[in-house]
Amino acid sequence: MKSQMKFKIIIFFLIIGLVYCIGYASAAVIFKVNGKYGLKDQSGKVIINPIYNKVQKTPEGLIVIIKNNKLGLADNQGKILLEPKYKANLLEYKFHFSDGLAAVIKETKDKLNNCVYIDKTGKEILDPTKYGYSTVQDETYGSCSDFSEGLAPVNFGVNWENYGYINKQGKLVIKLKNIDDLMCGDALCLGSFKDGVAAVAIDGKWVYIDKNGKFINENKALRKNK
């Protein structure tokens, strides 16, 4: 009985220590020197040198670093996971993870924006163009489609006229016809999945599909998305 109680006490203090460490790391402060940004821990120790044009925290506890309009990634201890190499959006860069992956912009040799996906270690997991697909939503600003419930909207074809969804292995699992891209401007007219349902623009109206690409009743879809 005493050994069980001792074990519970040890576990309790381990959890408290872990929570403290996480809180301590999340309290890191972004600072600026001579127009460049870095990061200090709670004690004031510099953990990321002030050599970046921008340093930005993410909800996942990671740090986005931007230098010369190139984006990289660090952890909350200041360890560089990914040296700046991807193109940083000229607008406020809303870097985030969705479904375990973050979309980043890789500039091609002909200066086009190409969306690829990295994991939380900074490793590039998927380049849809290797499979003939594009997840670029807006060529002007270089925004990318997110993965949701394992799927991401894409367009493909000689003139990028076809639409569908790919999985994280780059396989096309849903192909759709008659997508009305005039309704959505430059963005892909394929929504994110929530509870197995996504909204898509087809023939001038928004309809709902399931993860098999089958159309479902609107009332049923709205109930699922509440």
Secondary structure by P-SEA (a helix, b strand, c coil): caaaaaaaaaaaaaaaaaaaaaaaaaabbbbbcccccccccccccccccccccccccccccbbbbbccccccccccccccccccccccccccccccccccbbbbbbbcccbbbbbbcccccccccccccccccccccccccbbbbbbccccccccccccccccccccccccccccccccccccccccccbbbbcccbbbbbccccccccccccccccaaaaaaaac
